[in-house]
Amino acid sequence: MKIKKGDNVKILAGKDKGKSGKVAQVFPKFNRVSVAGINISYKHLRSQRRGQAGQRIEFPSPLALDNVALVCPHCGQATRVAITSESKDSKKTRKCKKCQAAI
């Protein structure tokens, strides 16, 4: 996957289009990412004991990977990601398609 936990991403589609946030969790098997503070859903819980009030819990729902774009830390723009490998140590690195800087 080209997006990893801790990356800053921009939302491209949906109710939170245009917002930015930090990736909290990645689900590679399902091609989804969870972004902190974006796509908030609510879960209603009943009271556990008599006389206690119920609760409404907020949590960020996962977004499809196609609906987010990585924000380059160098140029600050939402960009696509290129994966390149260095020939000497054969380690893969991510590169910004706009400014060609390593991410």
RARAMO-V204833 format. One record per residue. RES is the residue in three letters. SS is DSSP state (h for helix, s for strand, l for the rest). PSI is psi in whole degrees, 0 to 359 (none if undefined). Layout:
res->[RES,RES]
ss->[SS,SS]
psi->[PSI,PSI]
This chain:
res->[MET,LYS,ILE,LYS,LYS,GLY,ASP,ASN,VAL,LYS,ILE,LEU,ALA,GLY,LYS,ASP,LYS,GLY,LYS,SER,GLY,LYS,VAL,ALA,GLN,VAL,PHE,PRO,LYS,PHE,ASN,ARG,VAL,SER,VAL,ALA,GLY,ILE,ASN,ILE,SER,TYR,LYS,HIS,LEU,ARG,SER,GLN,ARG,ARG,GLY,GLN,ALA,GLY,GLN,ARG,ILE,GLU,PHE,PRO,SER,PRO,LEU,ALA,LEU,ASP,ASN,VAL,ALA,LEU,VAL,CYS,PRO,HIS,CYS,GLY,GLN,ALA,THR,ARG,VAL,ALA,ILE,THR,SER,GLU,SER,LYS,ASP,SER,LYS,LYS,THR,ARG,LYS,CYS,LYS,LYS,CYS,GLN,ALA,ALA,ILE]
ss->[l,l,l,l,l,l,l,s,s,s,s,l,l,l,l,l,l,l,l,s,s,s,s,s,s,s,s,l,l,l,l,s,s,s,s,l,l,l,l,s,s,s,s,s,s,l,l,l,l,l,l,l,l,l,s,s,s,s,s,s,l,l,s,s,h,h,h,s,s,s,s,l,l,l,l,l,l,s,s,l,s,s,s,s,s,l,l,l,l,l,l,s,s,s,s,s,l,l,l,l,l,s,l]
psi->[146,348,133,166,134,348,149,132,158,138,128,337,156,188,339,27,132,343,159,156,174,137,122,325,146,136,84,329,327,1,47,155,149,125,131,127,3,144,53,131,163,143,125,128,139,165,145,325,161,135,349,144,153,176,156,112,132,141,148,122,149,145,153,142,333,340,8,150,139,137,121,130,341,309,346,14,153,129,164,166,134,141,120,155,135,138,328,318,2,38,134,139,153,142,142,134,340,312,357,17,150,139,none]
